[in-house]
């Protein structure tokens, strides 16, 4: 199992899920679970991350629109061709 950028995927990873139909849309952020090796498509679920009472040090944060812009810049907004 591999992410869009080729990195190996493992259950328990913190993930950001993008729309798979060519739209620059973030669908979910959470923990990957129930994924079965050997399939990169429609495999597993995303458990939402629990809200925290952690304070925000703004200089350590990124707006998700800016994260999406970086992904577009690197060409990672497009789904790889199926195998």
C-alpha positions, 0 to 999 in steps of 0.5 A: 500500500502506498500513498500518492507520493509513493510512501508506504502506507501503514495502519495507524498513520496520520493521513490527509485524504484528498478528493480522488477525482481531480479536485483540489479538495481535502476530504478528511484528516485522521488516522488510517485504519483497517487497510489491507496490504495489496490495494491502493484504492478504496482500502481502509478507513479514516478515524477522525482525530480527537479535538484537543485543548492544546494551545496553538502556537501560530508560527507552528501552524499551516492553513490547510489551503496553503498545504493544498497549494504546496501539494498542487505545486508538487503535482500531488493533487492528481491521483496516479494512474491505476495499475 
